[in-house]
Amino acid sequence: MTEHYFSPQPSGEFTPHPVTLALDGREYELSAARGVFSADHVDAGTMVLLENAPPPPADGALLDLGCGYGPIACALALRSPGSTVIGVDVNERALALTRANADALGLTNVSAGRPDEIPDDQTFDRIYSNPPIRVGKAVLRETLSLWLARLADGGRGYLVVHRNLGSDSLHRWLQEQGHDTTRLVSVRGFRVLEVRGQEPA
């Protein structure tokens, strides 16, 4: 069986290596390793999301869903030092790297954990995700349904998906599930979708 980046315990030697995150005119060195998503560079979809989704609020709870080694979580924390950023992944190696990258950058507002480690009553003002499309449609939809339901009133979710990997069908499905969803931008084949939570009463 082929091992995927969404394996909880990737096999093989854990040997971190540097990867550069270019953000807001600066470069930050992160550590990545085999067995995690896009281990040799920050994925193009992640960069499209960071460059085109609205910036995070100055405070509040932010979620990086499927955090990998943490480029989105670290970017959110750098842009919003007053927020609380949580990275979620099933891959233990990815979680260890996210924590290490946050520590190396001095980001004290980042934590990372498995889905079952996040309190059930935790809600999020913003969710950002380059979702794990290759887990399969059923698992992807179940995952998105679970976490988008945890948007706080007035919250927003931002997803980046390539059109060749089903962004338009995902957009339709989100609408069918009752999520108010808009395509914000299309860049190099990637769609950035905005999912709006319920407005405050």
Stockholm file with secondary structure:
# STOCKHOLM 1.0

chainA/1-201         MTEHYFSPQPSGEFTPHPVTLALDGREYELSAARGVFSADHVDAGTMVLLENAPPPPADGALLDLGCGYGPIACALALRSPGSTVIGVDVNERALALTRANADALGLTNVSAGRPDEIPDDQTFDRIYSNPPIRVGKAVLRETLSLWLARLADGGRGYLVVHRNLGSDSLHRWLQEQGHDTTRLVSVRGFRVLEVRGQEPA
#=GR chainA/1-201 SS CCCCTTCSSCCSCCCCEEEEEEETTEEEEEEECTTSTTTTSCCHHHHHHHHHSCCCCSEEEEEEETCTTSHHHHHHHHHCTEEEEEEECSCHHHHHHHHHHHHHTTCTTEEEECGGGSCTTCCEEEEEECCCGGGCHHHHHHHHHHHHTTEEEEEEEEEEEEGGGTHHHHHHHHHHTTCEEEEEEEETTEEEEEEECCCCC
#=GC SS_cons         CCCCTTCSSCCSCCCCEEEEEEETTEEEEEEECTTSTTTTSCCHHHHHHHHHSCCCCSEEEEEEETCTTSHHHHHHHHHCTEEEEEEECSCHHHHHHHHHHHHHTTCTTEEEECGGGSCTTCCEEEEEECCCGGGCHHHHHHHHHHHHTTEEEEEEEEEEEEGGGTHHHHHHHHHHTTCEEEEEEEETTEEEEEEECCCCC
//
